[in-house]
Amino acid sequence: MYRNAFTMKLKPGFEAEYKKRHDEIWPELEAMLSESGISDYSIYLDEETLTLFAFQKVADKVKEAQIPNNPIVKKWWAYMADIMETNPDNSPVTKPLREVFHMD
């Protein structure tokens, strides 16, 4: 298992909508992420910069690599594309973060 952290960017004015959509996350998406080995998944918002900071634990790199090809994920990306910075395939623009310190 490894820890994964990355940032994404929210479009201005969509802070409440982003939270609402995640409060109502689709059960099939949540189940698929869990089945893919994702756990302890949190997203935080820096309200000044609209930067989203995501953290998750990943149990299986092979299963994780398959997540972007899943139809449920592609549907979620399309659903979120109007409120986030996205790539041409609707995936969120992400910036991986390098871990420099950890304490259990």
N, CA, C and O atoms as a GROMACS GRO file, in nm:
protein
  416
    1MET      N    1   0.085  -0.118   0.000
    1MET     CA    2   0.000   0.000   0.000
    1MET      C    3   0.089   0.124   0.000
    1MET      O    4   0.193   0.127   0.065
    2TYR      N    5   0.046   0.225  -0.074
    2TYR     CA    6   0.119   0.351  -0.071
    2TYR      C    7   0.021   0.467  -0.059
    2TYR      O    8  -0.098   0.452  -0.088
    3ARG      N    9   0.072   0.581  -0.017
    3ARG     CA   10  -0.007   0.702  -0.004
    3ARG      C   11   0.010   0.785  -0.132
    3ARG      O   12   0.121   0.796  -0.185
    4ASN      N   13  -0.098   0.842  -0.180
    4ASN     CA   14  -0.097   0.919  -0.302
    4ASN      C   15  -0.160   1.055  -0.274
    4ASN      O   16  -0.267   1.062  -0.213
    5ALA      N   17  -0.094   1.162  -0.317
    5ALA     CA   18  -0.149   1.297  -0.299
    5ALA      C   19  -0.134   1.374  -0.429
    5ALA      O   20  -0.036   1.358  -0.501
    6PHE      N   21  -0.232   1.457  -0.457
    6PHE     CA   22  -0.229   1.537  -0.578
    6PHE      C   23  -0.320   1.658  -0.562
    6PHE      O   24  -0.403   1.664  -0.471
    7THR      N   25  -0.304   1.756  -0.651
    7THR     CA   26  -0.390   1.873  -0.650
    7THR      C   27  -0.472   1.876  -0.778
    7THR      O   28  -0.436   1.818  -0.880
    8MET      N   29  -0.584   1.946  -0.769
    8MET     CA   30  -0.672   1.974  -0.882
    8MET      C   31  -0.716   2.119  -0.865
    8MET      O   32  -0.684   2.182  -0.764
    9LYS      N   33  -0.790   2.172  -0.961
    9LYS     CA   34  -0.830   2.312  -0.954
    9LYS      C   35  -0.980   2.325  -0.980
    9LYS      O   36  -1.032   2.270  -1.077
   10LEU      N   37  -1.046   2.398  -0.892
   10LEU     CA   38  -1.189   2.425  -0.903
   10LEU      C   39  -1.210   2.556  -0.977
   10LEU      O   40  -1.131   2.649  -0.960
   11LYS      N   41  -1.315   2.565  -1.057
   11LYS     CA   42  -1.349   2.691  -1.124
   11LYS      C   43  -1.416   2.783  -1.022
   11LYS      O   44  -1.486   2.736  -0.933
   12PRO      N   45  -1.395   2.915  -1.035
   12PRO     CA   46  -1.454   3.010  -0.939
   12PRO      C   47  -1.606   2.999  -0.932
   12PRO      O   48  -1.674   2.983  -1.033
   13GLY      N   49  -1.655   3.010  -0.810
   13GLY     CA   50  -1.798   3.011  -0.786
   13GLY      C   51  -1.863   2.875  -0.770
   13GLY      O   52  -1.984   2.866  -0.751
   14PHE      N   53  -1.785   2.768  -0.775
   14PHE     CA   54  -1.842   2.634  -0.770
   14PHE      C   55  -1.805   2.558  -0.642
   14PHE      O   56  -1.816   2.435  -0.638
   15GLU      N   57  -1.764   2.629  -0.540
   15GLU     CA   58  -1.724   2.564  -0.416
   15GLU      C   59  -1.838   2.482  -0.355
   15GLU      O   60  -1.819   2.366  -0.320
   16ALA      N   61  -1.955   2.542  -0.343
   16ALA     CA   62  -2.070   2.473  -0.282
   16ALA      C   63  -2.116   2.356  -0.371
   16ALA      O   64  -2.152   2.250  -0.320
   17GLU      N   65  -2.116   2.376  -0.501
   17GLU     CA   66  -2.159   2.270  -0.592
   17GLU      C   67  -2.064   2.152  -0.588
   17GLU      O   68  -2.108   2.037  -0.593
   18TYR      N   69  -1.935   2.179  -0.580
   18TYR     CA   70  -1.837   2.070  -0.571
   18TYR      C   71  -1.863   1.986  -0.446
   18TYR      O   72  -1.865   1.864  -0.452
   19LYS      N   73  -1.883   2.054  -0.332
   19LYS     CA   74  -1.911   1.982  -0.207
   19LYS      C   75  -2.041   1.904  -0.218
   19LYS      O   76  -2.047   1.788  -0.177
   20LYS      N   77  -2.145   1.965  -0.274
   20LYS     CA   78  -2.274   1.898  -0.289
   20LYS      C   79  -2.259   1.770  -0.371
   20LYS      O   80  -2.310   1.665  -0.332
   21ARG      N   81  -2.191   1.779  -0.484
   21ARG     CA   82  -2.176   1.661  -0.569
   21ARG      C   83  -2.099   1.549  -0.499
   21ARG      O   84  -2.128   1.432  -0.520
   22HIS      N   85  -2.002   1.585  -0.417
   22HIS     CA   86  -1.928   1.482  -0.344
   22HIS      C   87  -2.006   1.430  -0.223
   22HIS      O   88  -1.990   1.314  -0.184
   23ASP      N   89  -2.089   1.514  -0.164
   23ASP     CA   90  -2.177   1.465  -0.057
   23ASP      C   91  -2.275   1.362  -0.110
   23ASP      O   92  -2.322   1.275  -0.037
   24GLU      N   93  -2.306   1.373  -0.240
   24GLU     CA   94  -2.401   1.283  -0.305
   24GLU      C   95  -2.329   1.187  -0.401
   24GLU      O   96  -2.385   1.147  -0.503
   25ILE      N   97  -2.204   1.151  -0.368
   25ILE     CA   98  -2.125   1.066  -0.458
   25ILE      C   99  -2.205   0.941  -0.495
   25ILE      O  100  -2.274   0.883  -0.411
   26TRP      N  101  -2.192   0.902  -0.618
   26TRP     CA  102  -2.267   0.785  -0.667
   26TRP      C  103  -2.217   0.659  -0.596
   26TRP      O  104  -2.096   0.637  -0.588
   27PRO      N  105  -2.307   0.579  -0.545
   27PRO     CA  106  -2.266   0.455  -0.476
   27PRO      C  107  -2.181   0.364  -0.565
   27PRO      O  108  -2.087   0.301  -0.517
   28GLU      N  109  -2.214   0.357  -0.695
   28GLU     CA  110  -2.137   0.271  -0.785
   28GLU      C  111  -1.994   0.323  -0.805
   28GLU      O  112  -1.903   0.244  -0.827
   29LEU      N  113  -1.975   0.454  -0.799
   29LEU     CA  114  -1.840   0.511  -0.808
   29LEU      C  115  -1.761   0.480  -0.682
   29LEU      O  116  -1.646   0.438  -0.688
   30GLU      N  117  -1.823   0.502  -0.568
   30GLU     CA  118  -1.757   0.472  -0.441
   30GLU      C  119  -1.720   0.323  -0.431
   30GLU      O  120  -1.610   0.290  -0.386
   31ALA      N  121  -1.810   0.235  -0.474
   31ALA     CA  122  -1.783   0.092  -0.471
   31ALA      C  123  -1.668   0.056  -0.565
   31ALA      O  124  -1.582  -0.023  -0.529
   32MET      N  125  -1.667   0.114  -0.684
   32MET     CA  126  -1.561   0.086  -0.781
   32MET      C  127  -1.425   0.131  -0.728
   32MET      O  128  -1.326   0.059  -0.743
   33LEU      N  129  -1.420   0.248  -0.666
   33LEU     CA  130  -1.293   0.295  -0.609
   33LEU      C  131  -1.246   0.201  -0.499
   33LEU      O  132  -1.128   0.167  -0.493
   34SER      N  133  -1.336   0.160  -0.412
   34SER     CA  134  -1.299   0.067  -0.305
   34SER      C  135  -1.250  -0.065  -0.362
   34SER      O  136  -1.149  -0.120  -0.316
   35GLU      N  137  -1.321  -0.117  -0.461
   35GLU     CA  138  -1.281  -0.243  -0.524
   35GLU      C  139  -1.146  -0.231  -0.596
   35GLU      O  140  -1.077  -0.330  -0.616
   36SER      N  141  -1.111  -0.108  -0.634
   36SER     CA  142  -0.982  -0.083  -0.702
   36SER      C  143  -0.868  -0.061  -0.603
   36SER      O  144  -0.755  -0.036  -0.644
   37GLY      N  145  -0.898  -0.070  -0.474
   37GLY     CA  146  -0.795  -0.058  -0.372
   37GLY      C  147  -0.773   0.082  -0.320
   37GLY      O  148  -0.672   0.108  -0.254
   38ILE      N  149  -0.865   0.174  -0.347
   38ILE     CA  150  -0.855   0.311  -0.296
   38ILE      C  151  -0.926   0.316  -0.160
   38ILE      O  152  -1.039   0.271  -0.147
   39SER      N  153  -0.857   0.372  -0.061
   39SER     CA  154  -0.916   0.389   0.071
   39SER      C  155  -0.865   0.518   0.133
   39SER      O  156  -0.774   0.583   0.080
   40ASP      N  157  -0.924   0.555   0.245
   40ASP     CA  158  -0.881   0.674   0.319
   40ASP      C  159  -0.867   0.793   0.224
   40ASP      O  160  -0.765   0.863   0.226
   41TYR      N  161  -0.969   0.815   0.141
   41TYR     CA  162  -0.967   0.917   0.035
   41TYR      C  163  -1.029   1.045   0.089
   41TYR      O  164  -1.145   1.045   0.130
   42SER      N  165  -0.953   1.153   0.089
   42SER     CA  166  -1.002   1.283   0.133
   42SER      C  167  -0.965   1.388   0.030
   42SER      O  168  -0.861   1.379  -0.036
   43ILE      N  169  -1.051   1.490   0.017
   43ILE     CA  170  -1.021   1.605  -0.068
   43ILE      C  171  -1.045   1.730   0.015
   43ILE      O  172  -1.149   1.743   0.080
   44TYR      N  173  -0.948   1.820   0.013
   44TYR     CA  174  -0.956   1.946   0.086
   44TYR      C  175  -0.954   2.062  -0.013
   44TYR      O  176  -0.896   2.050  -0.121
   45LEU      N  177  -1.017   2.173   0.023
   45LEU     CA  178  -1.023   2.291  -0.062
   45LEU      C  179  -0.951   2.409   0.003
   45LEU      O  180  -0.980   2.444   0.117
   46ASP      N  181  -0.857   2.469  -0.072
   46ASP     CA  182  -0.798   2.597  -0.033
   46ASP      C  183  -0.889   2.704  -0.094
   46ASP      O  184  -0.884   2.728  -0.214
   47GLU      N  185  -0.971   2.767  -0.012
   47GLU     CA  186  -1.072   2.861  -0.062
   47GLU      C  187  -1.013   2.986  -0.125
   47GLU      O  188  -1.080   3.051  -0.205
   48GLU      N  189  -0.890   3.021  -0.091
   48GLU     CA  190  -0.827   3.140  -0.152
   48GLU      C  191  -0.782   3.114  -0.294
   48GLU      O  192  -0.795   3.201  -0.380
   49THR      N  193  -0.728   2.995  -0.321
   49THR     CA  194  -0.673   2.965  -0.453
   49THR      C  195  -0.762   2.870  -0.535
   49THR      O  196  -0.738   2.850  -0.654
   50LEU      N  197  -0.864   2.814  -0.471
   50LEU     CA  198  -0.952   2.713  -0.531
   50LEU      C  199  -0.876   2.587  -0.571
   50LEU      O  200  -0.919   2.512  -0.659
   51THR      N  201  -0.764   2.565  -0.504
   51THR     CA  202  -0.688   2.443  -0.524
   51THR      C  203  -0.748   2.333  -0.437
   51THR      O  204  -0.773   2.352  -0.318
   52LEU      N  205  -0.771   2.219  -0.499
   52LEU     CA  206  -0.818   2.100  -0.428
   52LEU      C  207  -0.698   2.012  -0.399
   52LEU      O  208  -0.618   1.984  -0.489
   53PHE      N  209  -0.684   1.969  -0.276
   53PHE     CA  210  -0.576   1.879  -0.236
   53PHE      C  211  -0.639   1.744  -0.205
   53PHE      O  212  -0.725   1.734  -0.117
   54ALA      N  213  -0.596   1.640  -0.275
   54ALA     CA  214  -0.652   1.506  -0.256
   54ALA      C  215  -0.547   1.414  -0.198
   54ALA      O  216  -0.429   1.420  -0.232
   55PHE      N  217  -0.592   1.328  -0.108
   55PHE     CA  218  -0.506   1.227  -0.046
   55PHE      C  219  -0.582   1.095  -0.046
   55PHE      O  220  -0.702   1.092  -0.017
   56GLN      N  221  -0.511   0.987  -0.078
   56GLN     CA  222  -0.572   0.855  -0.075
   56GLN      C  223  -0.466   0.750  -0.050
   56GLN      O  224  -0.348   0.770  -0.075
   57LYS      N  225  -0.511   0.637   0.001
   57LYS     CA  226  -0.424   0.520   0.012
   57LYS      C  227  -0.460   0.426  -0.102
   57LYS      O  228  -0.577   0.407  -0.134
   58VAL      N  229  -0.356   0.368  -0.162
   58VAL     CA  230  -0.375   0.282  -0.278
   58VAL      C  231  -0.314   0.146  -0.246
   58VAL      O  232  -0.197   0.135  -0.212
   59ALA      N  233  -0.396   0.041  -0.258
   59ALA     CA  234  -0.351  -0.093  -0.224
   59ALA      C  235  -0.292  -0.168  -0.344
   59ALA      O  236  -0.209  -0.257  -0.326
   60ASP      N  237  -0.334  -0.132  -0.465
   60ASP     CA  238  -0.296  -0.211  -0.581
   60ASP      C  239  -0.270  -0.118  -0.700
   60ASP      O  240  -0.364  -0.063  -0.756
   61LYS      N  241  -0.143  -0.101  -0.737
   61LYS     CA  242  -0.109  -0.010  -0.847
   61LYS      C  243  -0.167  -0.055  -0.980
   61LYS      O  244  -0.203   0.028  -1.064
   62VAL      N  245  -0.177  -0.184  -1.001
   62VAL     CA  246  -0.233  -0.236  -1.127
   62VAL      C  247  -0.380  -0.198  -1.138
   62VAL      O  248  -0.424  -0.146  -1.241
   63LYS      N  249  -0.457  -0.222  -1.032
   63LYS     CA  250  -0.598  -0.185  -1.032
   63LYS      C  251  -0.614  -0.033  -1.042
   63LYS      O  252  -0.705   0.015  -1.111
   64GLU      N  253  -0.528   0.042  -0.974
   64GLU     CA  254  -0.535   0.188  -0.979
   64GLU      C  255  -0.516   0.237  -1.122
   64GLU      O  256  -0.585   0.329  -1.166
   65ALA      N  257  -0.425   0.177  -1.195
   65ALA     CA  258  -0.396   0.217  -1.332
   65ALA      C  259  -0.516   0.196  -1.424
   65ALA      O  260  -0.525   0.261  -1.528
   66GLN      N  261  -0.607   0.108  -1.387
   66GLN     CA  262  -0.724   0.078  -1.470
   66GLN      C  263  -0.841   0.174  -1.443
   66GLN      O  264  -0.936   0.178  -1.521
   67ILE      N  265  -0.836   0.248  -1.336
   67ILE     CA  266  -0.946   0.337  -1.297
   67ILE      C  267  -0.985   0.436  -1.408
   67ILE      O  268  -1.104   0.450  -1.435
   68PRO      N  269  -0.891   0.503  -1.473
   68PRO     CA  270  -0.931   0.600  -1.577
   68PRO      C  271  -1.007   0.539  -1.695
   68PRO      O  272  -1.074   0.612  -1.768
   69ASN      N  273  -0.998   0.409  -1.714
   69ASN     CA  274  -1.068   0.343  -1.824
   69ASN      C  275  -1.208   0.297  -1.786
   69ASN      O  276  -1.282   0.250  -1.872
   70ASN      N  277  -1.244   0.309  -1.660
   70ASN     CA  278  -1.373   0.260  -1.614
   70ASN      C  279  -1.486   0.354  -1.661
   70ASN      O  280  -1.474   0.475  -1.646
   71PRO      N  281  -1.594   0.300  -1.718
   71PRO     CA  282  -1.705   0.384  -1.766
   71PRO      C  283  -1.768   0.471  -1.657
   71PRO      O  284  -1.812   0.582  -1.685
   72ILE      N  285  -1.773   0.421  -1.534
   72ILE     CA  286  -1.830   0.501  -1.424
   72ILE      C  287  -1.743   0.624  -1.399
   72ILE      O  288  -1.795   0.734  -1.377
   73VAL      N  289  -1.612   0.607  -1.403
   73VAL     CA  290  -1.520   0.718  -1.381
   73VAL      C  291  -1.534   0.820  -1.495
   73VAL      O  292  -1.537   0.941  -1.470
   74LYS      N  293  -1.542   0.772  -1.618
   74LYS     CA  294  -1.557   0.863  -1.732
   74LYS      C  295  -1.687   0.942  -1.722
   74LYS      O  296  -1.691   1.060  -1.757
   75LYS      N  297  -1.793   0.877  -1.675
   75LYS     CA  298  -1.921   0.945  -1.656
   75LYS      C  299  -1.909   1.052  -1.546
   75LYS      O  300  -1.963   1.162  -1.560
   76TRP      N  301  -1.838   1.019  -1.437
   76TRP     CA  302  -1.817   1.115  -1.328
   76TRP      C  303  -1.736   1.234  -1.377
   76TRP      O  304  -1.769   1.349  -1.347
   77TRP      N  305  -1.630   1.207  -1.453
   77TRP     CA  306  -1.548   1.317  -1.507
   77TRP      C  307  -1.634   1.411  -1.591
   77TRP      O  308  -1.622   1.533  -1.578
   78ALA      N  309  -1.720   1.356  -1.676
   78ALA     CA  310  -1.807   1.440  -1.760
   78ALA      C  311  -1.901   1.522  -1.673
   78ALA      O  312  -1.928   1.639  -1.702
   79TYR      N  313  -1.952   1.461  -1.566
   79TYR     CA  314  -2.041   1.528  -1.472
   79TYR      C  315  -1.971   1.643  -1.400
   79TYR      O  316  -2.033   1.745  -1.372
   80MET      N  317  -1.843   1.628  -1.372
   80MET     CA  318  -1.767   1.729  -1.298
   80MET      C  319  -1.698   1.833  -1.388
   80MET      O  320  -1.648   1.934  -1.338
   81ALA      N  321  -1.694   1.810  -1.518
   81ALA     CA  322  -1.615   1.894  -1.609
   81ALA      C  323  -1.657   2.040  -1.610
   81ALA      O  324  -1.574   2.126  -1.639
   82ASP      N  325  -1.782   2.069  -1.581
   82ASP     CA  326  -1.826   2.208  -1.586
   82ASP      C  327  -1.778   2.291  -1.466
   82ASP      O  328  -1.788   2.413  -1.468
   83ILE      N  329  -1.728   2.226  -1.362
   83ILE     CA  330  -1.690   2.302  -1.243
   83ILE      C  331  -1.542   2.291  -1.206
   83ILE      O  332  -1.498   2.349  -1.107
   84MET      N  333  -1.464   2.216  -1.288
   84MET     CA  334  -1.322   2.195  -1.259
   84MET      C  335  -1.239   2.218  -1.385
   84MET      O  336  -1.292   2.214  -1.496
   85GLU      N  337  -1.112   2.244  -1.366
   85GLU     CA  338  -1.020   2.246  -1.479
   85GLU      C  339  -1.000   2.101  -1.524
   85GLU      O  340  -0.969   2.014  -1.443
   86THR      N  341  -1.018   2.076  -1.655
   86THR     CA  342  -1.010   1.940  -1.706
   86THR      C  343  -0.924   1.932  -1.831
   86THR      O  344  -0.896   2.031  -1.898
   87ASN      N  345  -0.883   1.809  -1.859
   87ASN     CA  346  -0.813   1.776  -1.982
   87ASN      C  347  -0.917   1.753  -2.092
   87ASN      O  348  -1.037   1.748  -2.063
   88PRO      N  349  -0.874   1.739  -2.218
   88PRO     CA  350  -0.969   1.716  -2.327
   88PRO      C  351  -1.060   1.594  -2.309
   88PRO      O  352  -1.171   1.592  -2.362
   89ASP      N  353  -1.015   1.493  -2.234
   89ASP     CA  354  -1.099   1.374  -2.210
   89ASP      C  355  -1.188   1.389  -2.086
   89ASP      O  356  -1.247   1.291  -2.040
   90ASN      N  357  -1.199   1.511  -2.033
   90ASN     CA  358  -1.277   1.545  -1.913
   90ASN      C  359  -1.212   1.502  -1.782
   90ASN      O  360  -1.265   1.533  -1.676
   91SER      N  361  -1.098   1.433  -1.786
   91SER     CA  362  -1.030   1.399  -1.661
   91SER      C  363  -0.982   1.528  -1.596
   91SER      O  364  -0.945   1.623  -1.665
   92PRO      N  365  -0.983   1.534  -1.463
   92PRO     CA  366  -0.937   1.656  -1.398
   92PRO      C  367  -0.787   1.677  -1.422
   92PRO      O  368  -0.709   1.582  -1.425
   93VAL      N  369  -0.751   1.803  -1.439
   93VAL     CA  370  -0.609   1.836  -1.446
   93VAL      C  371  -0.553   1.813  -1.307
   93VAL      O  372  -0.598   1.875  -1.210
   94THR      N  373  -0.456   1.725  -1.296
   94THR     CA  374  -0.398   1.693  -1.165
   94THR      C  375  -0.248   1.722  -1.166
   94THR      O  376  -0.182   1.717  -1.269
   95LYS      N  377  -0.199   1.750  -1.048
   95LYS     CA  378  -0.056   1.769  -1.028
   95LYS      C  379  -0.016   1.676  -0.915
   95LYS      O  380  -0.056   1.698  -0.800
   96PRO      N  381   0.064   1.573  -0.944
   96PRO     CA  382   0.107   1.483  -0.837
   96PRO      C  383   0.197   1.557  -0.738
   96PRO      O  384   0.271   1.648  -0.775
   97LEU      N  385   0.189   1.516  -0.614
   97LEU     CA  386   0.272   1.575  -0.508
   97LEU      C  387   0.366   1.469  -0.454
   97LEU      O  388   0.328   1.354  -0.434
   98ARG      N  389   0.488   1.508  -0.431
   98ARG     CA  390   0.590   1.418  -0.377
   98ARG      C  391   0.586   1.425  -0.225
   98ARG      O  392   0.589   1.534  -0.167
   99GLU      N  393   0.579   1.310  -0.162
   99GLU     CA  394   0.580   1.306  -0.016
   99GLU      C  395   0.718   1.338   0.035
   99GLU      O  396   0.817   1.279  -0.009
  100VAL      N  397   0.726   1.432   0.128
  100VAL     CA  398   0.854   1.469   0.189
  100VAL      C  399   0.860   1.440   0.338
  100VAL      O  400   0.966   1.449   0.400
  101PHE      N  401   0.745   1.404   0.396
  101PHE     CA  402   0.742   1.368   0.537
  101PHE      C  403   0.616   1.289   0.565
  101PHE      O  404   0.510   1.316   0.508
  102HIS      N  405   0.629   1.189   0.653
  102HIS     CA  406   0.514   1.112   0.700
  102HIS      C  407   0.540   1.066   0.842
  102HIS      O  408   0.651   1.030   0.879
  103MET      N  409   0.433   1.070   0.922
  103MET     CA  410   0.442   1.019   1.059
  103MET      C  411   0.314   0.942   1.089
  103MET      O  412   0.205   0.995   1.070
  104ASP      N  413   0.327   0.818   1.135
  104ASP     CA  414   0.208   0.740   1.176
  104ASP      C  415   0.169   0.779   1.317
  104ASP      O  416   0.072   0.726   1.371
   0.00000   0.00000   0.00000
